[in-house]
């Protein structure tokens, strides 16, 4: 976006929790509590990123680092900013962060009804490996379990092997 607004992807900070929760309130049926958001955003074994455009947070995503694997805990984009490719950029940055933390693979759960997210994850080298029946407590919906199917290094584009926080664009 050379002629567009300034876009920055950076690690989340405690000061970002309010903006993260505002996005989550718009995109998730049952957003995390403030306490859980703080734990997931700044806690040990976590990497959480925000996307800023003109100094306003428009998206975020996070991973939990678990025994050599990374678990994507969330990817959320402000509804007014969706369909711009931002979620895919966040995903690639989360993959790079997982690689930087010596993770061999990435996993996640996604609502079975969220076909747009499932398609995005498949485009980024993930595949469905199972279902967790009744996983979502708010409505009993099943979760599709997805994992990267190729070595994590192969899911990144050739020029995308590490995150350059100061120069990356969404």
Secondary structure per residue as TSV (DSSP state, phi and psi in degrees):
chain	resnum	aa	ss	phi	psi
A	1	X	-	360.0	59.4
A	2	X	T	-60.9	-35.6
A	3	X	T	-95.8	-2.6
A	4	X	S	-92.5	-167.6
A	5	X	-	-64.3	155.7
A	6	X	-	-67.7	128.0
A	7	X	E	-122.0	135.6
A	8	X	E	-136.0	135.9
A	9	X	E	-111.6	127.1
A	10	X	E	-147.1	163.4
A	11	X	E	-62.7	139.9
A	12	X	-	-69.2	151.8
A	13	X	-	-127.7	165.2
A	14	X	G	-54.8	-36.7
A	15	X	G	-64.2	-14.0
A	16	X	G	-88.6	-8.9
A	17	X	H	-58.1	-41.7
A	18	X	H	-60.3	-44.8
A	19	X	H	-68.3	-39.0
A	20	X	H	-61.3	-45.1
A	21	X	H	-66.9	-32.9
A	22	X	H	-64.9	-41.6
A	23	X	H	-64.4	-47.6
A	24	X	H	-58.8	-37.0
A	25	X	H	-63.3	-25.3
A	26	X	H	-87.7	-24.9
A	27	X	H	-113.7	-16.8
A	28	X	-	-113.6	136.8
A	29	X	T	-61.1	-35.2
A	30	X	T	-134.5	87.6
A	31	X	-	-68.7	159.7
A	32	X	-	-63.0	153.3
A	33	X	-	-68.5	166.2
A	34	X	H	-61.0	-42.4
A	35	X	H	-60.6	-47.2
A	36	X	H	-66.2	-37.7
A	37	X	H	-60.7	-43.3
A	38	X	H	-63.2	-45.2
A	39	X	H	-60.7	-45.2
A	40	X	H	-71.8	-27.7
A	41	X	H	-84.4	-37.9
A	42	X	H	-125.1	0.2
A	43	X	S	-74.6	165.7
A	44	X	T	-65.1	147.0
A	45	X	T	71.8	20.0
A	46	X	E	-124.6	145.3
A	47	X	E	-126.8	122.7
A	48	X	E	-131.7	130.5
A	49	X	E	-116.7	149.9
A	50	X	E	-123.2	150.9
A	51	X	E	-109.7	122.5
A	52	X	E	-109.9	137.4
A	53	X	E	-129.2	122.3
A	54	X	T	50.5	44.8
A	55	X	T	67.3	19.5
A	56	X	E	-122.0	130.4
A	57	X	E	-73.9	123.8
A	58	X	E	-116.6	-7.3
A	59	X	E	-165.3	162.6
A	60	X	E	-157.8	163.2
A	61	X	E	-161.0	153.7
A	62	X	E	-146.5	158.4
A	63	X	E	-132.1	151.7
A	64	X	E	-108.5	133.7
A	65	X	E	-94.2	118.2
A	66	X	E	-134.8	108.6
A	67	X	T	48.3	47.7
A	68	X	T	85.5	1.6
A	69	X	E	-123.7	162.3
A	70	X	E	-117.2	136.5
A	71	X	E	-112.8	115.2
A	72	X	E	-70.2	119.2
A	73	X	E	-92.7	-26.8
A	74	X	E	-167.4	146.5
A	75	X	E	-141.5	122.4
A	76	X	E	-141.0	137.3
A	77	X	E	-125.2	133.7
A	78	X	-	-48.9	130.3
A	79	X	G	-55.0	-29.4
A	80	X	G	-74.7	-9.9
A	81	X	G	-113.8	3.6
A	82	X	T	-71.1	160.3
A	83	X	T	70.4	27.0
A	84	X	S	-111.7	1.7
A	85	X	S	88.0	6.5
A	86	X	H	-66.0	-42.1
A	87	X	H	-61.3	-38.5
A	88	X	H	-65.2	-38.7
A	89	X	H	-65.7	-44.3
A	90	X	H	-59.1	-44.2
A	91	X	H	-59.8	-45.4
A	92	X	H	-62.4	-37.2
A	93	X	H	-67.9	-37.0
A	94	X	H	-66.7	-40.0
A	95	X	H	-60.4	-44.4
A	96	X	H	-63.3	-40.2
A	97	X	H	-64.3	-38.9
A	98	X	H	-62.5	-44.6
A	99	X	H	-61.9	-43.2
A	100	X	H	-61.2	-24.0
A	101	X	T	-101.8	21.5
A	102	X	T	61.8	31.8
A	103	X	-	-84.3	142.0
A	104	X	S	-90.6	-25.2
A	105	X	E	-153.0	166.0
A	106	X	E	-126.7	140.6
A	107	X	E	-132.3	166.1
A	108	X	E	-166.5	166.1
A	109	X	E	-117.2	145.3
A	110	X	E	-140.6	144.4
A	111	X	E	-56.6	134.9
A	112	X	T	-58.5	-29.0
A	113	X	T	-81.3	-9.1
A	114	X	-	-88.3	71.8
A	115	X	H	-65.3	-31.3
A	116	X	H	-65.5	-43.3
A	117	X	H	-67.0	-41.8
A	118	X	H	-59.2	-43.6
A	119	X	H	-62.5	-41.9
A	120	X	H	-59.8	-47.3
A	121	X	H	-63.9	-39.2
A	122	X	H	-64.1	-38.7
A	123	X	H	-62.7	-22.6
A	124	X	T	-104.5	25.5
A	125	X	T	84.8	19.2
A	126	X	E	-105.3	153.3
A	127	X	E	-138.9	152.5
A	128	X	E	-70.1	131.2
A	129	X	E	-122.4	-0.9
A	130	X	E	169.7	-177.5
A	131	X	E	-133.7	139.7
A	132	X	E	-104.4	101.8
A	133	X	T	-62.4	135.4
A	134	X	T	62.4	24.9
A	135	X	-	-60.5	-40.6
A	136	X	-	-87.2	115.8
A	137	X	T	-67.6	-23.1
A	138	X	T	-71.5	-31.3
A	139	X	T	-142.2	5.5
A	140	X	-	73.6	13.8
A	141	X	-	-66.7	147.7
A	142	X	-	-73.1	153.3
A	143	X	E	-110.5	136.7
A	144	X	E	-87.9	128.7
A	145	X	E	-92.3	127.8
A	146	X	E	-126.7	146.6
A	147	X	E	-134.9	153.5
A	148	X	E	-67.3	138.8
A	149	X	-	-101.2	-21.0
A	150	X	S	-104.4	161.5
A	151	X	-	-53.3	141.4
A	152	X	H	-53.2	-37.6
A	153	X	H	-59.8	-33.2
A	154	X	H	-78.0	-14.4
A	155	X	H	-83.2	-11.8
A	156	X	S	-92.8	148.0
A	157	X	-	-66.0	157.7
A	158	X	T	-55.3	-32.2
A	159	X	T	-95.0	11.9
A	160	X	-	-123.8	73.9
A	161	X	S	-109.2	-12.5
A	162	X	S	-152.3	163.0
A	163	X	-	-96.3	129.1
A	164	X	-	-107.8	91.7
A	165	X	T	-57.4	-31.0
A	166	X	T	-85.5	-13.9
A	167	X	T	-127.2	2.0
A	168	X	-	-82.7	147.0
A	169	X	-	-121.1	149.5
A	170	X	-	-91.1	360.0
